[in-house]
Amino acid sequence: MTTGTSGTVDLCYGGRSDLPGPLCHGVIAKDGTVYLVGHGRANHAGAGDQDVLNAVVAEKALPADNETNADGNTHFYGFEAVNLGDNKDPWPPEQVEAIVRASAALCRAHGWGKDGDTSVIGHLEWQPGKIDPRGPGITMKDVRARVAERLRHSAGWSPEPPAEEDEMPQWSVYGTTDYVRTVPPGAWTTLRFNRRHDGKKWVDKEAEPSILFGTCHYTASVGVRVVGLAKGQEFQIRLAEYRAGADGKYERTGSMPINSPVHDGGDGHFTYTWTGFISATDKGRVRVEVMHYGDGPLTVDWARAESLYWPS
């Protein structure tokens, strides 16, 4: 459980007041750099289970580590990997790849890994009470499988990188049917949508306001039909971002540029497009809002919101 490369390297080289260094043979940083800090015996493994040691030597399946009757420091190479050990701190791919490569190099040098993959183990598999390594991006099962794959090839081998695929956007369409929204003058009114296209057909649903949800980049087009416009009357449309407040209710936190068409009287059909980004902070989402400054209320009797979005 360590944080910071420099401090970890210094600690593992010099040791602590209650435990002399070196505390491992190498420190593996988040960026995949391996810092060699010791050779020969190092105080890294401590007392562990003799049955586990026997299984490692025989390259057999590992038993449960329920005893501390063998000194691992005299039998194992040890690497300290920079991580908080809280099961939340992620393990970057570069760091895990360095763990795999260092382990494979040692196995290759000693001729290990020919009868099984358990020449490589983690602290949590050796000593009762140990919990590392753990967290997003690493499991010992995956590390062992990758070491075993490397040992099936020459030392200079590396797997082919996966072929790059074009990042295709996802698609969403919300609409209204038999649903109207009264828009009073002088205040922003949120439109609601009571149907959604599932890719094959329209599906009716409870009228809801949000058309996009974080985290994503998006391009959204909104069309509305307005009834009752006077000649020269302005009608405003915008996308607004909302976030959950402390009370769980959603509050407007920002908006995209406003479009303000002016009609020559009667019914108006307006369509506009915006491009933006929503973060996941406080459940960010986007809604459609309209407003006007006429003498009386107007009616939006149809609306449609179609979006292409790239989750990120």
Buried (B, 14 or more C-beta within 10 A) or exposed (E): EBEEBEEBBBBBBEBEEEEEBBBBBBBBBBEBBBBBBBEEEBBBBBBBBBBBBEBBEEBEEBBEBEBBEBBBBEBBBBBBBBBEBEEEBEBBEEBBBBBBBBBBBBBBEEEBBEEBBBBBBBBBBBBEEBEBBBBEBBBBEEBBEBBBBBBEEEEEEEEEEEEEEEEEBEEBBBBBEEBEBEBEEEEBBBBBBBBBBEEEEEEEEEEEBBBBBBBBBBBBBBBBBBBBBBEEBEBBBBBBBBBBEEEEEBEEEEBBEEBEBEBEEEEBEBEBEBEBBBEEEBBBBBBBBBBBEBEEEBBBBBBBBBBBBBEE
